[in-house]
Amino acid sequence: MSGDGFFFEEFEQFAANFHKTLQEETFVIDVMNHLGNIMIREVKAKTPVGQYDGSVFFVKGGKLLVFEGGTKRTGGYLRRNWILDGCTKEGDTYVVTISNNTEYASYVENGHRTADHSGWVEGQFFMKITMDEIMDQLPSIVGPAYKEYLMKFGFS
C-alpha cells in the first residue's frame, strides 16, 4: 500500500482471498453436515429393533424372575433416538457429531453381561460398522462435492 491510498490490485487480492476463505468454510460445513445426515440414515438402518414377547423381567435378591404376560410388541426406541448434533470447528478441525441419548445404547453397541451375570450378549457394533463404511465411501462423497464447488469458481 502506498501512503496516499492503496493499490487496487492488492484490494482485489484481499477481497478474493477473503471471499474464498468464507466459501471454503461454508463448503466444509455443508459437506460435514451432509456426511452427518448419511451417518444418521445408515446407523438408523443398522440399529436393531427389539422384539418383545410379552415377558416381564425382574432381578430380586440376585435371582432373575420372569413373568409371562403383556402383549407382544416391536421396539424401535433406540433407532428413533439418533440425532445429528451438527458440525463444529475445533481449531483447524471440523467435527460432525451424531448422538443417541438412549441409556442402553452403549450396551447394545458394545455388548453386555446377561441379567443373571451368567453370560455375555455380543455387541451389534452398528455405529462402528457405519463409521467404517462412511470412511470407505468418503472419497466418493466428498470428491464430487468438491468438484462442484470448484466449478463455481470456473475450475473444471
C-alpha positions as CSV (number, residue, x, y, z in Angstrom):
1,M,0.0,0.0,0.0
2,S,1.1,3.5,-0.7
3,G,1.0,6.3,1.8
4,D,-1.6,8.3,-0.2
5,G,-4.0,5.4,-0.9
6,F,-4.0,1.8,-1.8
7,F,-3.3,-0.3,-4.9
8,F,-6.5,-1.7,-6.3
9,E,-4.8,-5.0,-7.2
10,E,-3.9,-5.5,-3.6
11,F,-7.5,-4.8,-2.6
12,E,-8.8,-7.2,-5.2
13,Q,-6.5,-9.9,-4.0
14,F,-7.5,-9.4,-0.4
15,A,-11.2,-9.4,-1.3
16,A,-10.8,-12.6,-3.4
17,N,-8.9,-14.4,-0.6
18,F,-11.5,-13.2,2.0
19,H,-14.4,-14.4,-0.2
20,K,-12.6,-17.7,-0.9
21,T,-12.0,-18.4,2.8
22,L,-15.6,-17.7,3.6
23,Q,-16.7,-20.0,0.8
24,E,-14.3,-22.8,1.8
25,E,-15.6,-22.8,5.4
26,T,-19.2,-22.9,4.2
27,F,-18.3,-25.7,1.8
28,V,-16.6,-27.8,4.5
29,I,-19.5,-27.3,7.0
30,D,-22.1,-28.2,4.3
31,V,-20.1,-31.4,3.4
32,M,-19.7,-32.3,7.0
33,N,-23.5,-31.9,7.7
34,H,-24.2,-34.0,4.5
35,L,-21.9,-36.7,6.0
36,G,-23.7,-36.4,9.3
37,N,-27.1,-37.0,7.5
38,I,-25.6,-40.0,5.7
39,M,-24.3,-41.3,9.1
40,I,-27.7,-40.9,10.7
41,R,-29.5,-42.7,7.8
42,E,-27.0,-45.6,7.8
43,V,-26.8,-46.0,11.6
44,K,-30.6,-46.0,11.9
45,A,-30.8,-48.7,9.3
46,K,-28.3,-50.8,11.2
47,T,-29.7,-50.2,14.7
48,P,-31.5,-53.3,15.9
49,V,-35.2,-53.2,16.9
50,G,-36.2,-55.2,19.9
51,Q,-38.9,-57.9,19.5
52,Y,-40.7,-58.3,22.8
53,D,-42.7,-61.5,23.5
54,G,-44.7,-60.1,26.5
55,S,-42.3,-61.4,29.2
56,V,-41.5,-59.2,32.1
57,F,-38.1,-59.5,33.8
58,F,-37.1,-58.6,37.3
59,V,-34.0,-59.2,39.3
60,K,-34.7,-59.7,43.0
61,G,-32.2,-61.0,45.6
62,G,-29.7,-61.8,42.8
63,K,-32.3,-64.0,41.0
64,L,-33.8,-63.4,37.7
65,L,-37.6,-63.6,37.8
66,V,-39.5,-63.9,34.5
67,F,-43.3,-63.5,34.3
68,E,-45.3,-64.2,31.2
69,G,-47.9,-61.5,30.4
70,G,-48.4,-58.3,28.5
71,T,-48.6,-58.1,24.7
72,K,-46.1,-58.9,22.0
73,R,-44.6,-55.8,20.5
74,T,-41.9,-54.4,18.4
75,G,-39.5,-51.8,19.9
76,G,-37.6,-49.1,17.9
77,Y,-36.9,-46.6,20.7
78,L,-33.1,-46.9,20.2
79,R,-33.4,-46.5,16.4
80,R,-35.7,-43.4,16.7
81,N,-33.4,-41.6,19.1
82,W,-30.4,-40.9,16.7
83,I,-29.9,-37.2,16.2
84,L,-27.4,-35.1,14.2
85,D,-25.9,-32.6,16.7
86,G,-24.3,-30.7,13.8
87,C,-20.8,-29.6,12.7
88,T,-18.4,-27.6,14.8
89,K,-15.0,-26.2,14.1
90,E,-12.4,-27.1,16.8
91,G,-9.1,-25.3,15.9
92,D,-8.3,-26.4,12.3
93,T,-10.5,-29.4,12.6
94,Y,-14.2,-29.8,11.7
95,V,-16.2,-32.3,13.7
96,V,-19.6,-33.7,12.9
97,T,-21.4,-35.3,15.9
98,I,-24.3,-37.7,16.0
99,S,-25.7,-39.0,19.2
100,N,-28.2,-41.2,20.9
101,N,-29.2,-40.5,24.4
102,T,-30.9,-43.8,25.0
103,E,-29.4,-45.1,28.2
104,Y,-28.8,-48.6,26.9
105,A,-27.3,-47.7,23.5
106,S,-23.7,-48.4,24.5
107,Y,-24.7,-51.9,25.8
108,V,-26.4,-52.8,22.5
109,E,-23.4,-51.4,20.6
110,N,-20.6,-52.9,22.6
111,G,-22.2,-55.9,24.4
112,H,-23.1,-56.6,28.0
113,R,-23.5,-59.2,30.7
114,T,-26.7,-61.1,30.9
115,A,-29.2,-60.0,33.6
116,D,-28.2,-63.1,35.7
117,H,-24.5,-62.5,35.2
118,S,-24.1,-66.0,33.7
119,G,-23.1,-65.0,30.2
120,W,-22.3,-62.3,27.7
121,V,-24.5,-60.7,25.0
122,E,-22.4,-59.8,22.0
123,G,-22.5,-56.2,20.8
124,Q,-24.1,-55.3,17.5
125,F,-21.4,-52.7,16.6
126,F,-23.9,-50.8,14.3
127,M,-22.1,-47.5,15.0
128,K,-18.6,-48.9,14.3
129,I,-19.7,-50.6,11.1
130,T,-21.4,-47.4,9.9
131,M,-18.3,-45.3,10.6
132,D,-16.1,-47.8,8.8
133,E,-18.4,-47.8,5.8
134,I,-18.6,-44.0,5.7
135,M,-14.8,-43.8,5.8
136,D,-14.6,-46.1,2.9
137,Q,-17.1,-44.0,1.0
138,L,-15.6,-40.7,1.9
139,P,-13.7,-40.1,-1.5
140,S,-16.9,-40.8,-3.5
141,I,-18.9,-38.4,-1.3
142,V,-16.5,-35.5,-0.9
143,G,-14.9,-35.7,-4.4
144,P,-17.9,-34.9,-6.4
145,A,-19.0,-32.2,-4.0
146,Y,-15.5,-30.6,-4.1
147,K,-15.6,-30.7,-7.9
148,E,-18.9,-29.0,-8.0
149,Y,-17.6,-26.4,-5.5
150,L,-14.5,-25.7,-7.8
151,M,-16.8,-25.3,-10.8
152,K,-18.4,-22.3,-9.1
153,F,-15.0,-20.6,-9.4
154,G,-14.6,-21.5,-13.1
155,F,-12.3,-24.5,-12.5
156,S,-13.1,-27.8,-14.1
